[in-house]
Amino acid sequence: MKISILGLGYVGVVSAGCLAHDGHEVVGVDPVPTKVDLINRGQSPIIEAEIGPILAAAAAAGRLRATADAGAAIAATDLSLICVGTPSQPNGNLDLRYVRHACEEIGAALKAKSARHTVVIRSTVLPGTMREIVIPMLEEFSGKRAGGDFGVANNPEFLREGTAVHDFNHPPKTVIGALDAASGDMVAELYARLPGPLIRTDLATAEMIKYVDNVWHALKVGFANEIGVLCKRLELDSHRVMDIFCQDRKLNISPAYLQPGFAFGGSCLPKDLRALSYAAKRRDLELPILSSILPSNELQVARGVQMIADQGHRKIGILGFSFKGGTDDLRESPVIEVIERLLGKGFDLRLYDRNVRLASLVGANRDFILNRIPHISKLMVASVDEVLRHAETVVIANRDPDFEHVPSRLKPGQRLLDFVRIADRGSLNGQYDGFCW
């Protein structure tokens, strides 16, 4: 393939070298003459393991060159990768001046080009940038239509400085968000030899993925550091602790607990968070990540209450109010907190949970419901049917199999609020809203 790469920083240089090494013809574009000259001499403008010999071999074979003339590079290629920087502004927003300039240059070149060209954003940009900035600018300066006259895709990179060549050749995943199938197919062809999953998706999802990855990495570093601070004060070996933690690949280093949804509760997580935070405070340690988890969880509860109130109905049905499906444990159930706040606001409630039947409750749960929340026990009904007969807004609050048929039983005018993603929005004709989706 004939490829032009706009921006010869870390991502651009590594992408150019590795693609040329794969046999593609690559033209690098950069306004800095020194970078252009170095590439044309087969030398690297960046310090990065393994890239020097790759660039030298590709330039010597005639598969890699560089220029400051974007128009000429685009005229001579079939696909352009935009790899320019997107630095922070003082307010934290992205500075997109280099992306805008690249789109302007490409758009102007496309205006004079008859063959179809595909434009791929590899720079890290916030969701919506493709639709709101990149595509409008390309269309404005080219006078052509995206998705028809030229292709558009987003292809986030997952390269770490210092191991970027290895990461290019062994990606954790390859993500392609495309405006049209032909654009996605063309980008996928670039990476046909690479291992790891190939994921085809829409533009905005591809834009978001890079941010989720990087924020997760930052959170992991911060979490491990705070555990290390506390372990040191407790005279524990933090590396030993985290080595044991990481050996759990079922719950700890895994997809477990990483699906967006409602607040957590139960007899363990809130209690243990409070205890560890208290242990840190006793030792005069500030651990902002650990201490912010419970306040974040409480905001989810407040969002749930507000979501219900926003429906404009007074008659509310709650399906499932133990802290999770398949248990009768009501201790620190976030749904109990939602119920109490709704009662305080004067809503008319009916509650059902097949695992929470007063006659069969024993021990701590029976004591809790009779002595701590007796007003709630009076609102409990014996079936899903009773909830559906009463409610104008129905809330599914835990993942009990009893509730899977509820979406198909809604009456005209009833609303379903799904806190656990038990249903699909598209099949319910405007009667459905999901909590985080």
N, C-alpha and C positions, 0 to 999 in steps of 0.2 A: 504494500500500500504506500501511497505518497502522502506524507504527513508533515504539516507545519506546526511548530510548537511556539506559542507566543509567551515569552517570559523564560529566561535562562537562569533562574535561581535553583534551589535544591530540587524542587519537584520537576521543573522543566528540564534541567540537565540530566537528571537520573532517568526521566521518561525518554528523553531523546536518545541517550546512550543505549538503554536497554531495548528500545524499539528498533534502533538501527542494528544492534547486535542480532536481533531476531530476523533481520533481512529486509526490513522496511527502508524506504528512502525518506530521510528526515531532514527538514530544514528548520533550524532554530532561528527565532526572531527576537532581537533585543535591541533597545536604543543605545545601550552602552557599548562603545566601540571595542573596549578591552575584552569584554565577554565574547563578542563576535570573532575577534582576532584569535583568541585562545582556542575556541571551538574549531575554527578553520585550520589551526595548526595541530589539532588533535590533542589539545591540552585542556585540563579541567579548570573552570573558573571557580570551583568550590572545593573544599576539603571534604572528601567523602570516601570511605573505604571502597576499593575495587573499581571505582568509576574511571580512574585515569587510563588504565590499559584498555578498557572498553571503548572509551572515546577515541583513543589513538588508533585502535584497529578499525573502528567504523569510519573515521575520517580517511584513513589510508585506503580503505576499500571503496571510497567514493559514495558511501551510503549516508554520510552525515556532513552537513555544512551549515553555516550560519550567515545571517544577513540582518541589516537594520531595516530593510525594505519589506514591510509586511505585505504590501500589495503584490509584489513580485512573488513572494513565498506562497501566498494563497492562490495566485493564478497557476502556480506550478504543482499544486497538491490537491488531494481529494478530501482531506479531513484536517481540521485545525483543532489542536488542544490548547485551550487558554489556561496557562499555568502561572499567571501573574500573582503578585502578593495582594492580600486583603488585610492590611494592618488595622489596628484599633485606632479609633478617634478618641479624643480626651473623654467623651461621654460614654465610651464603651462600645459604641456602634462601629460597624465596619466602614473603613474608608474604601470605597469602590471606584476611586478615580482610575485605577489601572485597568479594572474590568471594563469600565465604560470606554476608555480609550481603545482597548483591544476590540470591543464590539464596533466602535466607530470605524476603525481601520478595516476590519473584516467586512463590515457592511458595505463600505465604499468599494472594496475589491470585488465583492459579489455582484455589485451593480453591473460591472463590465464582463462578468463571467457567465457563459451560457451553460456550462456543465453544472450538474447538481453538486453542491458542496455540503459537508456536514460539520457543524460547529459544536465542540464539546467543551463544557466548562469543567476543568479539573481543579480550579481554585476553590477554596472553602468559602461558601456563600450561604447566607441564611435562607431558610425556606421562603419562597415567594420571589426571590431575586431573579430566577429564570423567567418567570411569567411577567413580573412587573418592570424589570429593567433590561435584561439580556435580550429577550425576544423583541420587545418594542424597539430597542435601539437597532438591532440587526435589520428589522423590517423597515425602519425609517431611513437608514442610510443606504440600504440596498434597493429599496422600492419593490422588494419581493416578499413572498408569503412564507413564513416559517411552517415547516411540516409538509409543504408542497414543493415550493421552488428550492428550498434548502432545508437541510436537516438540523435538528437541535437535540443535544443530549447533555446530561450531567453525569460525570464519572468521578466521584470523590476518590482521593488517594489515601492510602493507609501506610505511608512511609515514615519511618523514624530516622532522624538524623543520626548518622553513624552506622546504621544497618540498612540504609535505603535501597541499595542494590539487592540485597538478600530479600528485603520485604517486597520489592517489585516482583521478583521471581517466585516468591512463596507467600502470596497474599493470604490473609485470613479469610477474605472473601473479595469478590469483584462485584461492585454494585453499579448498575447502569439504569439511570432514569432517562427515558426518551419521550420526546413529543410524538414520534411516529415510529412504527415498527422498523422501517428501513434504516433509520438512524441507529436504533438499538442494535440491529443486526450488524451494522458496519462496525460499531464499537466492540461488540462481542467478538468479532473476527480478530481484532487486535490481540485479544487475550486468550485465544483458543487453546494455546499450549499450557496455560498456567493451571496449577492445582487449586483446590479450594472451590467452594460453591460460587456459581455465577447467578446473581440475583438481578432479575429484570423488574423494574418498578416504575412509578411515575416520577416526574421531575421533583416535586416538593419533598417526597419521601426520601429520594436520593440526597437532596440537599441536607435534610435533617439528620440522616444517619451519621455523618461525620461529627456533628456536634454531640450527638448522644454518645458516640464512642469516646470522644476526647473528654467530655465532662465526667463520664464514668471512670476513665483512667485517672483523672484528677481526684475524684472522690475516693478511689481506692488508695491512692498515695496518701491523701489526707487522713483517711480512716486508719491506715496502718501506722502512720506517724503518731496519731493520738493514742492508739493502743500502746505504741512504743513508749510514749511519755509516761503513761500511767504504769506500765509494767516496770519501767526503770525506778519509779518512785516506790513501787511495791517490792523492789529488789527481785524481780523476775526477769528471765531471759526472754525478751520480746521476740527474738527470731525463733526461738524454740516454740513459743506460743503460736506464732503465725505459721510456722511450718506444720504444726499439728492441725491448725485451722484449715490450711489449704489442702490437706489430705482428704477432706470431705468434699467429694465431687458430686454428691447427690443434692445437698442443700446449700453448701457455701459457695463453691466455685461451680456454678451451674445456672440454668435458667430459672431455678426455683425462686419464688418471691419477686420475680421481675416482670410480671404482667400488671400494667396499670389497673387500679381499681379503688375500692373504698378503703377506709382506715383499718389498721390492724387492731386487735384486742386480745382478750384471753388472759389466762392466769400467769403467763411467762413473760412475753415481750415487754409490756409496759412496766411490770414489776422489776425486771432485771435491768432495764434501761435506767430506771430511777435509782436503783441501788448502785450501779456503776458510776452514774453521775454524782451521786452523793459521796462515793469513795474518792472521786477526784476532787470534789469541793473540800472535803476534810483535809486534803493535802495541798490546798491552795493552788490547784491546777485548773487552768482554763482549757476546756476541750470543746470548742464551739460546734464541731460536727456532731459529736455524740449528744451534746446538750440540746441541739436543735431538732432531733428526730421526733421527740414527743410533741413539741409545738407544731411541727409540720403535720403530724398525724391529727392533731386537734383541728387544724385548718380543714382537713378532709371532712371531718364531722360537720363543721360549720358549712362547708360547701354542700354537703348532702341536705342539711336542713333548708338552706336557701333554695336549692334546686326543687325541693318539694313545694316550698312556699310559692315559688315563681309560677307554678302551674295554675294558681288562682282557684283551686278547689279547697273545700273545707273537709270533705269526707275522704279520709286516707286509709288505705289498707297496706299493712306491712306483712310481707311473706318472708319469714325467717328472721329471728332476732337473737338467737344464740350467736356467739362471736364468729362461728363458721359452721357450714353445713356438716351434718353427721355427728353433731355433739349437742349435749344439753347444757353446756357450760355458758353461763350468763355473766361470769365475772369479767368486768371491764369490756363488755361487748359494746363496740361503738354504736351499734344500732339501738341499744337501750338509751344511750345518750341522745340520739336523734329523737326517739320516742318521747323522752322527757321534755326536750325542748319544744317539740310540736305540741304536747299537752299544755305547756306553759303559754303557748301562743293561741290556745283555744281551738285547736283542730279536733275533729271527731274521728277517732281512730278505732280500727279493728286489727287484731294481730293474730297470726297463725304461725306455728312452728311445730311440726309433728314430733320433734324430739323434746319439746318443752311442754309436757302435759302435767298439770299440777298434781293430779292423782298419782302419777308415777315418779315424781321427783323425790329424791332422798338427799340427806346430808346437806352439804354446803349450798347446793343449788336450791333445795327446798327452803332452807333458811333465808337465802338471799331474796327469793321472790316473795316470800310471805312477810318478811320483816323489813327489807330494804326497798322493795318496789311493789307493795300490795296494790297500789292504784293501777299498776300496769297489769297485774294478774286479772283484774276485773274486765279488761278489754280483750282478753284472749278468747278466741272462738275455736270451734272444733273442726273446721274444714276450710279448705281453699274456697269452696263455693260460698261460704258465708262472707269471706273477705270480698270476693268479686261482686256479690250482690250489694254490698255496702258502698264500696269505694268508687270515687270519681277518678282518683289517682291511685294506682297500684304500684307499690315499690317491692321489687324482688331484691332482698338484702343478703341472702346467702345462697350458696349453690347446692340446694337440695333437689334431688330428682323429681320430687313432687311438683316443682315449679316449671318444669320444662314445657308443659302443655299450656301454661298460662297465656303466652302471647297469642295463641290461636283462639282463645276464648274471650278476648276483649270485646266489649259491647261498643257500639258507636258512641263517640264522645268520651270514652274512658282513655286515660293516659297511662302508659307503662314506663316507669323509671327503673332502669336496670343497673344495679350496682355491681353486678358480677359478670356481665356479658353472657347471659344465658340465651340471648336471642340476637337476631341480626336486624339492624335498622331498616335495611332495604325492603323487607317483606311486610312492613306494618303500616304503610300508608300514613305516615305522619303522627301515629299514635305512640311512637316509641322514642325514648331518649336514653342514651347510655351515659354513665357517670363520667368516664374519661375518654370517650370515643364517639 
